[in-house]
Amino acid sequence: MKRSFVSLCITLMLILCFAATASAGPTIDKILKNKELVIGTSASYPPLSYKTKNGTVLGLDIDLATAMASAMGVKLRIEVIPFDQLIPALEKGKIDMILSCMTITPDRNLRIAYVGPYFLSGQSILTTKEIALNINGPADVNNPNFSIAVPRGTTTERIAKKMLPQAKLVITKSTDEALDLLKSKSVKAMMSDYPYVVVEAFRYKDKGFVANQPFSKEPIGIGVRQDDPLLINWIGNFLNMLQGDGLLNLLTQRWVNDSSWIADLP
């Protein structure tokens, strides 16, 4: 009787363990079954993710995604999605993960899980040399006469509203639209992630654009659904491996320090 009870308990434990294992990785199971890793990106934040003149999506995020797909033994598919639609796309299962220069924030983390950070960024102002001479910090632009374009649904928008409540914020559909407003002199400045601002300052040097030092420090992570602990663990270990080998630093330096790729921007 005692042996039968013990056997029953062991059987039940095995069933429960099997069930937990079977339901532990729905996303990674789908990836391996379809032999395809689907990542979502806005392709609007060089050097992390951007489109070239011929429409190819490149950047640090894409290099990471390519390396992950290779390690999984599957092909990579890139879905270009507006930034503010990336989390809904992930929640609906349209993509497997988000790699799009996405800052890890408490409100986003309530909806999705993050792995990382794999990169540190910050918010910066892109403007003309003349205007930049009078900007030493947020207080210098926090007034109703200073118009700043910021992309909707981004950390930039959230931080701008918090740090610059008195400034005239012009909310745009994308970072590219914010840049267009600055180029047309419709606003005095645009605000975005520091790497992006530095790139555009270099790219449009002829317009006298310069990048101010970041107003903040922000961790950039990989977004995944919260119901897949196996995928979260896998990505975490994968990033640790890249960091330990020095490969992540090499990839980062390739995109941040080498500006040769800027010639491919449209």
LINTAGI-V831827 format. One record per pair of residues at least 24 apart in sequence whose ideal C-beta (glycine too) atoms are under 10 Angstrom apart, sorted by the first residue. I is the first residue (numbers start at 1). J is the second residue. Records with the same first field share a line. If there is no record, write none. Layout:
I->J / J
This chain:
20->229
21->230
23->227 / 228 / 229 / 230
24->227 / 228 / 229 / 230 / 231 / 233
25->227 / 228 / 229 / 230 / 231 / 232 / 233 / 234
26->93 / 225 / 227 / 228 / 230 / 231
27->90 / 93 / 95 / 96 / 97 / 224 / 225 / 227 / 228 / 230 / 231 / 232
28->72 / 96 / 224 / 228 / 229 / 230 / 231 / 232 / 233 / 234 / 235
29->228 / 230 / 231
30->93 / 96 / 228 / 231
31->68 / 69 / 72 / 73 / 74 / 96 / 97 / 228 / 231 / 234
32->72 / 73 / 74
33->74
34->74 / 75 / 77 / 96
35->69 / 72 / 73 / 74 / 75
36->69 / 72 / 74 / 75 / 76 / 77 / 96
37->65 / 66 / 68 / 69 / 70 / 71 / 72 / 73 / 74 / 75 / 76 / 77 / 78 / 95 / 96 / 97
38->65 / 69 / 74 / 75 / 76 / 77 / 78 / 79 / 89 / 93 / 94 / 95 / 96 / 97
39->64 / 65 / 66 / 68 / 69 / 76 / 77 / 78 / 79 / 86 / 90 / 95 / 96 / 97 / 98 / 99 / 100 / 222 / 223
40->65 / 78 / 79 / 80 / 81 / 83 / 85 / 86 / 87 / 89 / 90 / 94 / 95 / 96 / 97 / 98 / 99 / 100 / 102 / 223
41->65 / 78 / 79 / 80 / 81 / 83 / 86 / 95 / 97 / 98 / 99 / 100 / 101 / 102
42->80 / 81 / 82 / 83 / 84 / 85 / 86 / 98 / 100 / 101 / 102 / 151 / 153 / 154 / 174 / 175 / 176
43->78 / 79 / 80 / 81 / 82 / 83 / 100 / 176
44->80 / 82 / 83 / 100 / 101 / 151 / 154 / 174 / 175 / 176 / 177 / 178 / 179 / 192 / 196
45->83 / 100 / 101 / 102 / 121 / 151 / 154 / 175 / 192 / 193 / 195 / 196 / 199 / 220
46->101 / 175 / 193 / 195 / 196 / 198 / 199 / 200 / 203 / 255 / 261 / 262 / 264 / 265
47->101 / 195 / 196 / 198 / 199 / 252 / 254 / 255 / 256 / 257 / 258 / 259 / 261 / 262 / 265
48->99 / 100 / 101 / 102 / 118 / 119 / 121 / 193 / 195 / 196 / 199 / 220 / 252 / 255 / 256
49->78 / 80 / 99 / 100 / 101 / 102 / 196
50->101 / 175 / 176 / 196 / 199 / 255 / 261 / 262 / 264 / 265 / 266
51->80 / 176 / 264 / 265 / 266
52->261 / 263 / 264 / 265 / 266
53->263 / 264 / 265 / 266
54->264 / 266
55->80 / 266
56->264
58->255 / 261 / 264 / 265
59->99 / 100 / 101 / 195 / 255 / 261
60->99 / 101 / 118 / 119 / 195 / 220 / 248 / 251 / 252 / 253 / 254 / 255 / 256
61->98 / 99 / 100 / 101 / 102 / 118 / 119 / 220 / 222 / 255
62->99 / 255
63->99 / 247 / 248 / 250 / 251 / 252 / 254 / 255
64->99 / 118 / 119 / 222 / 235 / 238 / 239 / 242 / 248 / 251 / 252
65->96 / 97 / 99 / 222
67->238 / 241 / 242 / 247 / 248 / 251
68->96 / 97 / 99 / 222 / 234 / 235 / 238 / 239 / 242
71->234 / 238 / 241 / 242
72->234 / 238
82->151 / 152 / 153 / 173 / 174
83->151 / 152 / 153 / 154 / 155 / 156 / 173 / 174 / 175
84->151 / 152 / 153 / 154 / 157 / 173 / 174
85->153
86->112 / 153 / 223
87->111 / 112 / 153 / 223
90->223 / 224 / 225 / 226
91->225 / 226
92->225
93->225
95->223 / 224 / 225
96->224 / 225 / 228 / 231
97->222 / 223 / 224 / 225 / 228 / 231 / 232 / 235
98->221 / 222 / 223 / 224 / 225
99->220 / 221 / 222 / 223
100->220 / 222 / 223
101->154 / 155 / 175 / 192 / 193 / 195 / 196 / 218 / 220
102->154 / 155 / 218 / 219 / 220 / 221 / 222 / 223
103->154 / 155 / 156 / 158 / 159 / 193 / 216 / 218 / 219 / 220 / 221
104->155 / 218 / 219 / 220 / 221 / 222 / 223
105->155 / 158 / 159 / 218 / 219 / 221
107->158
108->155 / 158 / 221 / 223
109->221 / 223 / 226
110->226
111->223 / 225 / 226
112->221 / 222 / 223 / 224 / 225 / 226
113->221 / 222 / 223 / 224 / 225 / 226 / 227 / 228 / 229 / 231 / 232 / 235
114->219 / 220 / 221 / 222 / 223 / 224 / 226 / 232 / 235
115->221 / 222 / 223 / 224 / 231 / 232 / 233 / 234 / 235 / 236 / 237 / 238 / 239
116->219 / 220 / 221 / 222 / 223 / 235 / 236 / 239
117->218 / 219 / 220 / 221 / 222 / 239
118->219 / 220 / 221 / 222 / 235 / 238 / 239 / 242 / 243 / 248 / 251 / 252
119->193 / 195 / 218 / 219 / 220 / 221 / 248 / 251 / 252 / 255 / 256
120->194 / 195 / 214 / 217 / 218 / 219 / 220 / 252
121->155 / 192 / 193 / 194 / 195 / 196 / 197 / 214 / 216 / 217 / 218 / 219 / 220
122->155 / 159 / 193 / 194 / 195 / 197 / 213 / 214 / 215 / 216 / 217 / 218
123->150 / 154 / 155 / 156 / 158 / 159 / 160 / 163 / 164 / 191 / 192 / 193 / 194 / 197 / 212 / 214 / 215 / 216 / 217 / 218
124->156 / 189 / 190 / 191 / 192 / 193 / 194 / 195 / 196 / 197 / 198 / 201 / 211 / 212 / 213 / 214 / 215 / 216
125->160 / 164 / 188 / 189 / 190 / 191 / 192 / 194 / 197 / 210 / 211 / 212 / 213 / 214 / 215
126->178 / 179 / 182 / 189 / 190 / 191 / 192 / 194 / 196 / 197 / 198 / 199 / 200 / 201 / 204 / 209 / 210 / 211 / 212
127->182 / 187 / 188 / 189 / 190 / 191 / 197 / 201 / 208 / 209 / 210 / 211 / 212
128->182 / 185 / 188 / 189 / 207 / 208 / 209 / 210
129->201 / 207 / 208 / 209 / 210
130->208 / 210
131->188 / 189 / 208 / 210 / 212
132->189 / 201 / 208 / 209 / 210 / 211 / 212
133->210
135->188 / 189 / 210 / 212 / 213
136->212 / 213
137->163 / 212 / 213 / 215
138->162 / 163 / 164 / 167 / 212 / 215 / 216
139->163 / 164 / 166
140->212
141->166 / 167 / 168 / 188 / 189 / 191 / 212 / 215
142->166 / 167
143->167 / 168
144->168
145->188
146->187 / 188 / 189
147->181 / 182 / 186 / 187 / 188 / 189 / 190
148->178 / 181 / 182 / 187 / 188 / 189 / 190 / 191
149->175 / 177 / 178 / 179 / 180 / 181 / 182 / 186 / 187 / 188 / 189 / 190 / 191 / 192
150->175 / 178 / 187 / 189 / 190 / 191 / 192
151->175 / 176 / 177 / 178 / 179 / 190 / 191 / 192 / 193 / 196
152->177 / 178
154->178 / 191 / 192 / 193
155->192 / 193 / 216 / 218 / 220
156->190 / 191 / 192 / 193 / 196 / 216 / 218
157->191
159->191 / 215 / 216 / 218
160->191 / 192 / 215
162->216
163->191 / 215 / 216
164->191 / 215
167->191
175->200
176->200 / 266
179->203 / 204 / 209
182->207 / 209
183->207 / 209
191->215
193->218 / 220
194->218
195->220 / 252 / 255 / 256
198->256 / 259
199->255 / 256 / 259 / 261 / 262 / 265
200->262 / 265
202->259 / 262
203->259 / 262 / 263 / 265
